């Protein structure tokens, strides 16, 4: 799933809008956690509700989503 927008962030919790790279289906207002593990491992493994594919299953590279806070920073 491709991250279109990140918004409503409070500390590390936020909401995101996603689009499937396979079929183009969009998912809005999904819950997210703003850390490297979420952006690098969880999002690429998310399966599309429409086609069942994920970024990993399609063999695609993910775009780097920057975090608001450093990994060692406590918020």
Secondary structure, 3 states (H helix, E strand, C coil): CEEEEEEEEECCEEEEEEECCCCCCEEEEEEEECCHHHHHHHHHHCCCCCCCCCHHHHCCCCCCCCCCCCCCCCC
